[in-house]
Amino acid sequence: MNPDCPYFGFKNNEPHDCFSKAARDVIDERTGWYHEEWRARKDLESHIAVLTAQVQELQTVLKAWQSQFGTTQLTHARERLRCAEDRVPALEAQVQALTKERDDLQNMQNIPGTFQCLVCQYVLHARVIDAKTGNIGVSNVPADKICPNDGLSMAPRSWKQEVLEIRPIFIEKCEKIQQLESSLAALWRKA
């Protein structure tokens, strides 16, 4: 119902039937309201019909896309986020396991209970005897290992350092053994 005209309105897309056609013509002659309002109403109805058709077309396209791709992009993004969040605890557990493995490997690269002064190259072999069991173990805490020569803290000694230091001695000993074997073989031939 039009608030400007209390005697005339629309009901179910039709003019209100409380006035006869003659009364409607009188209202029309005096104000010109009926035809203008009715024309505007018809324009609005046609515009609404066009919009309704566009909505139906969009719904059809959306249904076709959902049937083709399964869901909308927003739902895909939400699903990807949910999957990523579900993987977080497993990834955190993997990080902890890899960190522990890295720490274990770093500890394995050092000779247990062996420390070296980085200044004077003094090497300390720290062995600990357990009084209860009699077992001999090692202490891997370098903070309490102080070099007796210069009073500095000692660093753990790595297997690589040990091998690099022993290698020339080992090669020298092997060469000496070969010389002794060749000398012994020469003595056996003479005898």
Summary of the structure (lengths in Angstrom):
residues: 191
radius of gyration: 48.7
end to end distance: 138.3
largest distance: 154.9
contacts: 405
relative contact order: 0.05
helix: 62%
strand: 14%
